Amino acid sequence: MSGNTETSRGAIAGRRYQQLLNLEGMRRITIKEIAETIQKLVENNVKIEYLPARPGDYEGKEASNDKIKRLLGWEPKIDFEEGMKRAIDWYKVEVVKKTTDLITHFKIPKDLEFQVKR
């Protein structure tokens, strides 16, 4: 997330591009690795299900960040697992904690309370 913020700020600060710019990580990552990383980081018995492919599913196409490197000098600064850890930590603070605080603050009756899956 911080990489995206830095990129946006760089594009806004005096340079305007009406182009598509890809943000790609330090290395190629599979869908399986994404699922396994989330499973590891949330430590909540996340079950990974393997299902047959559907029309339109991800087929392993790669994005290239060569253009954004050339135009804005942007390069990824953190690896995938660290980025996922930061995203999950942000989610826990910004979504889960705030939702719990709202439920507590407004004294929402238990029968109306919704579950936030972690």
C-alpha positions in Angstrom: 0.0 0.0 0.0 2.8 2.4 0.8 4.3 1.8 -2.6 1.0 2.7 -4.3 0.8 5.9 -2.2 4.4 6.9 -3.1 3.6 6.2 -6.8 0.5 8.3 -6.7 2.2 11.2 -5.1 5.0 11.0 -7.6 2.6 11.1 -10.5 0.6 14.0 -9.0 3.6 16.1 -8.1 3.9 18.1 -11.3 3.7 15.2 -13.8 0.4 14.1 -15.3 0.2 10.9 -17.2 -3.0 9.6 -18.8 -1.5 6.1 -19.2 -1.9 2.7 -17.6 1.1 2.0 -15.3 1.5 -1.5 -13.9 2.8 -2.0 -10.3 4.6 -5.3 -10.2 6.3 -6.9 -7.2 9.9 -8.0 -6.9 9.2 -11.4 -8.4 6.4 -13.5 -9.9 3.9 -14.9 -7.4 1.4 -17.7 -8.0 -2.2 -17.7 -6.8 -1.2 -20.8 -4.7 1.6 -18.7 -3.0 -0.9 -15.9 -2.3 -3.3 -18.3 -0.6 -0.5 -20.0 1.4 0.9 -16.7 2.5 -2.5 -15.5 3.8 -3.0 -18.9 5.4 0.4 -18.5 7.2 -0.1 -14.9 8.3 -3.6 -15.0 9.6 -3.0 -18.1 11.7 -6.6 -19.0 11.6 -6.9 -22.5 10.0 -7.6 -21.0 6.6 -8.6 -23.9 4.3 -7.4 -23.7 0.7 -9.8 -25.3 -1.8 -8.6 -26.3 -5.2 -11.4 -26.0 -7.8 -11.4 -26.5 -11.5 -10.7 -23.4 -13.6 -13.6 -21.2 -14.8 -13.7 -19.1 -17.9 -11.9 -15.9 -17.3 -9.8 -17.1 -14.4 -6.3 -16.0 -14.0 -4.0 -17.8 -16.4 -0.6 -16.5 -15.3 -0.3 -13.4 -17.4 2.5 -11.1 -16.3 2.5 -7.4 -15.8 5.6 -5.4 -16.4 6.6 -2.4 -14.4 9.2 -1.3 -16.9 7.1 1.7 -18.0 6.6 3.1 -14.4 10.3 2.6 -13.7 11.2 4.6 -16.8 8.6 7.4 -16.3 8.5 7.8 -12.5 11.6 5.9 -11.3 9.3 3.6 -9.2 10.5 0.2 -8.0 9.1 -2.2 -5.4 10.7 -1.7 -2.0 9.2 -4.6 0.0 8.7 -8.3 -0.8 5.3 -9.9 -1.2 5.1 -11.6 2.2 6.0 -8.3 4.0 3.4 -6.4 1.9 0.7 -9.0 2.8 1.7 -8.8 6.5 1.3 -5.0 6.4 -2.0 -5.2 4.5 -3.4 -7.7 7.1 -2.1 -5.6 10.0 -3.8 -2.5 8.4 -7.1 -4.5 8.0 -7.0 -5.6 11.6 -6.7 -2.0 12.8 -8.7 -0.1 10.3 -11.6 -2.6 9.8 -11.8 -5.2 12.5 -10.9 -2.9 15.5 -13.1 0.0 14.2 -16.0 -2.4 13.6 -15.6 -3.8 17.1 -15.4 -0.3 18.6 -18.6 0.7 16.7 -20.4 -2.3 18.0 -19.3 -1.6 21.5 -19.9 2.2 21.3 -23.4 1.9 19.9 -24.3 -1.1 22.1 -25.6 -3.1 19.2 -27.7 -6.0 20.5 -26.1 -9.4 20.1 -28.8 -10.6 17.8 -28.0 -7.8 15.3 -24.3 -8.0 15.6 -22.5 -9.3 12.5 -19.4 -11.4 12.3 -16.1 -10.2 11.0 -14.2 -13.2 9.8 -10.5 -13.1 10.6 
